[in-house]
Amino acid sequence: MKNKAKQKQIAIKILATIFSFLIFGLLWEMLVRFSDVGRVMPGPLETLQSFFEHFTEKYSAYTLPEHVWRSLRRVLTGYFFAAIAAIALGILMASYKTIDAIVSPLFNMVRPIPPVAWIPLAILWFGINDGSKYFLIFWASFLSMVQNVYAGTKSADPKLIGAAKMLGANDGHIFLTIVLPSAVPYIFSGLQLGINSAWAMAIGSEMIRSTDGVGWLIIRGMDNNNLLQELVGILAVGIVGFALASVLRGVEAKLCRWNKRGT
């Protein structure tokens, strides 16, 4: 019974998703057909046709999937190191008052600064090639994740920790059996925010200076007054961003079945 109910819920969710996309496409088509927007803006069918055509046809030196892969490679590299650093720092800050007292003032000062504001310094420090992009992606996702990891580690029930200590548990055992399980849902929430920030920052940094990637695709379309190319790039951004978020939600659902966020 539970499996049937779950399957029904998944089917309803899929149908609702398809329906929402169809409604969006219909509104877009009506806007193009029955307003002056159609003079300059291609419709959804034309955009989809160009999107799939460029799986084999090239934009400059690369096909659309190759541009997407170059953007993804930058994202996954920066995001991977950001996740490791954010999880380590968040746990240390929450576990040790001295580290928290030293790091928190500086972190709280730089956290409100938009990651795009670091672009001039990133170019100065790492040059105009991929080094600056990796740094910006790392920084954007790192800032998004640290606060969640910190809050998750702090959320561990002090009564459980006290009881474990009374029973002779050491710090390592307490961390693995009480603190970490409490922090995992928060960590996944931070990872979700981090991947969204990393993907957005990758596109933004490629628009500043790049010779490939989806951000380059969009900005080159604007430079050439090619709105169709811009829309293909925007569509690719949306699809990949949706896929990345869905993968993380799926991993969370498998690893956090005991938690409401993972069901």
C-alpha positions in Angstrom: 0.0 0.0 0.0 2.8 2.4 0.9 4.6 1.7 -2.3 1.4 2.3 -4.4 0.8 5.5 -2.6 4.4 6.6 -3.1 4.2 5.7 -6.8 1.0 7.6 -7.2 2.5 10.7 -5.5 5.6 10.5 -7.8 3.3 10.2 -10.9 1.2 13.2 -9.8 4.4 15.2 -9.3 5.7 14.3 -12.7 2.4 15.1 -14.4 2.2 18.5 -12.6 5.7 19.3 -13.7 4.9 18.5 -17.3 1.7 20.5 -17.1 3.5 23.6 -15.7 6.0 23.4 -18.6 3.2 23.1 -21.1 1.4 26.1 -19.7 4.6 28.2 -19.7 5.3 27.2 -23.3 1.7 28.0 -24.3 1.9 31.5 -22.7 5.2 32.1 -24.5 3.8 31.0 -27.9 0.7 33.2 -27.4 2.9 36.2 -26.5 5.0 35.7 -29.6 2.0 35.2 -31.9 -0.4 37.8 -30.7 1.9 40.7 -29.7 4.7 42.8 -31.1 7.2 40.7 -29.1 7.1 38.2 -31.9 8.9 40.6 -34.2 12.1 40.2 -32.2 11.7 37.1 -30.1 11.5 33.5 -31.3 8.8 31.1 -30.1 9.3 28.0 -27.9 9.2 25.6 -30.8 11.9 27.5 -32.7 14.0 27.7 -29.6 13.7 24.0 -28.9 14.5 23.1 -32.5 17.7 25.2 -32.3 18.5 23.7 -28.9 18.5 20.1 -30.2 20.1 21.1 -33.6 23.2 22.4 -31.7 23.8 19.0 -30.1 25.7 18.4 -33.3 26.1 21.9 -34.9 28.7 24.1 -33.3 28.6 27.4 -31.6 32.1 28.7 -32.4 34.4 25.7 -31.7 32.0 23.6 -29.6 28.6 22.0 -29.7 26.0 22.9 -27.0 26.7 19.8 -24.9 30.4 20.6 -25.0 29.7 24.2 -23.8 27.6 22.8 -21.0 30.3 20.3 -20.0 32.9 23.1 -19.8 30.7 25.1 -17.5 29.8 22.0 -15.4 33.5 21.1 -15.1 34.2 24.5 -13.5 31.2 24.2 -11.3 31.9 20.7 -10.0 35.6 21.5 -9.3 34.9 24.7 -7.3 31.9 23.2 -5.6 33.7 20.1 -4.5 36.5 22.0 -2.7 34.0 24.5 -1.3 31.9 21.7 0.2 34.9 20.2 1.9 36.0 23.5 3.3 32.5 24.7 4.3 31.7 21.4 6.1 35.0 21.4 8.0 34.8 25.1 9.0 31.2 25.0 9.9 31.7 22.0 12.2 34.9 23.5 13.8 33.1 26.8 14.4 30.1 25.1 16.1 32.3 22.7 18.1 35.0 25.0 19.4 34.1 28.4 21.0 37.6 29.8 20.4 37.5 29.1 16.6 33.9 30.5 16.5 35.0 33.7 18.3 37.9 34.2 15.9 36.2 33.3 12.6 32.6 34.5 13.0 33.2 38.3 13.0 35.2 38.0 9.8 32.8 35.6 8.2 29.8 37.8 9.1 31.5 40.8 7.6 32.2 39.2 4.2 29.1 37.1 3.9 26.8 40.0 2.9 29.1 41.0 0.1 27.7 39.6 -3.2 30.1 37.1 -4.9 30.1 39.2 -8.1 31.7 42.0 -6.2 34.8 39.9 -5.9 35.2 39.6 -9.7 37.8 42.5 -10.0 39.9 41.1 -7.2 39.6 37.5 -8.6 40.9 38.6 -12.0 43.7 40.6 -10.2 44.7 37.6 -8.1 44.2 34.7 -10.5 44.2 36.2 -14.0 41.4 36.2 -16.6 41.5 32.5 -17.3 39.8 29.7 -15.4 41.6 30.4 -12.2 39.4 33.4 -11.4 36.3 31.4 -12.3 37.2 28.5 -10.0 37.8 31.0 -7.2 34.5 32.8 -7.7 32.5 29.5 -7.9 34.3 28.2 -4.8 33.6 31.5 -2.9 29.9 31.7 -3.9 29.1 28.2 -2.9 31.3 28.2 0.2 29.5 31.2 1.7 26.1 29.6 1.0 27.1 26.4 2.8 29.0 27.4 6.0 26.1 28.9 7.8 23.9 25.8 7.3 26.6 23.4 8.5 27.2 25.6 11.5 23.5 25.7 12.4 23.2 22.0 11.9 26.0 21.2 14.2 24.6 23.5 16.8 21.2 21.9 16.5 22.4 18.7 18.3 20.3 18.1 21.5 22.5 19.1 24.5 20.5 16.6 26.7 21.5 13.7 24.5 25.1 14.9 24.5 25.1 15.2 28.3 23.6 11.7 28.7 26.2 10.3 26.3 29.0 11.8 28.3 27.5 10.4 31.5 27.6 7.0 30.0 31.3 7.4 29.1 31.1 8.2 25.4 34.1 10.1 24.1 34.0 13.2 21.8 34.4 11.2 18.6 31.6 8.8 19.4 29.3 11.7 20.4 30.1 13.4 17.1 29.4 10.4 15.0 26.2 9.2 16.8 24.6 12.5 17.9 26.1 15.6 16.3 26.5 14.4 12.8 23.0 12.9 12.4 21.6 16.1 13.6 23.7 18.1 11.2 23.2 16.0 8.0 19.8 17.6 7.0 21.2 21.0 7.4 24.3 20.1 5.5 22.2 18.9 2.5 20.3 22.1 2.7 23.6 24.0 2.5 24.7 21.8 -0.4 21.5 22.7 -2.3 22.1 26.4 -1.8 25.8 25.9 -2.7 25.2 24.2 -6.0 22.6 26.8 -7.0 25.1 29.6 -6.1 28.0 27.8 -7.9 26.0 27.3 -11.1 24.8 30.9 -11.1 28.3 32.2 -10.4 29.8 30.0 -13.2 27.4 31.5 -15.8 28.1 35.0 -14.5 31.9 34.6 -14.5 31.8 33.2 -18.1 29.9 36.3 -19.2 32.7 38.5 -18.0 35.6 36.8 -19.8 35.5 33.4 -21.5 35.9 31.6 -24.8 33.5 28.7 -24.0 30.7 27.7 -21.6 27.0 28.5 -21.4 27.6 32.0 -20.0 29.8 32.7 -23.1 27.1 31.4 -25.3 24.6 33.9 -23.9 26.8 36.9 -23.9 28.0 36.2 -27.4 24.4 36.0 -28.5 23.8 39.4 -27.0 26.9 40.8 -28.7 25.8 39.5 -32.1 22.1 40.5 -31.6 21.2 36.8 -31.8 18.3 36.4 -29.4 17.7 32.8 -30.4 21.3 31.9 -29.3 20.6 33.7 -26.0 17.4 31.7 -25.4 19.1 28.4 -26.2 21.8 29.3 -23.6 19.2 30.3 -21.0 17.3 27.1 -21.6 20.5 25.1 -21.1 21.1 27.0 -17.8 17.6 26.2 -16.6 17.7 22.5 -17.5 21.2 21.9 -16.0 20.3 23.8 -12.8 17.1 21.8 -12.5 19.0 18.6 -13.0 21.7 19.4 -10.4 19.1 20.3 -7.8 17.1 17.1 -8.6 20.2 14.9 -8.2 21.0 16.4 -4.8 17.4 16.0 -3.7 17.5 12.4 -4.8 20.8 11.7 -2.8 19.3 13.4 0.2 16.1 11.3 0.0 18.2 8.1 0.0 20.6 9.2 2.8 18.0 11.0 5.0 15.0 8.7 4.9 14.7 9.1 8.7 14.3 12.8 8.3 11.2 14.7 7.0 13.3 16.6 4.5 14.5 13.4 2.9 11.0 11.9 2.4 
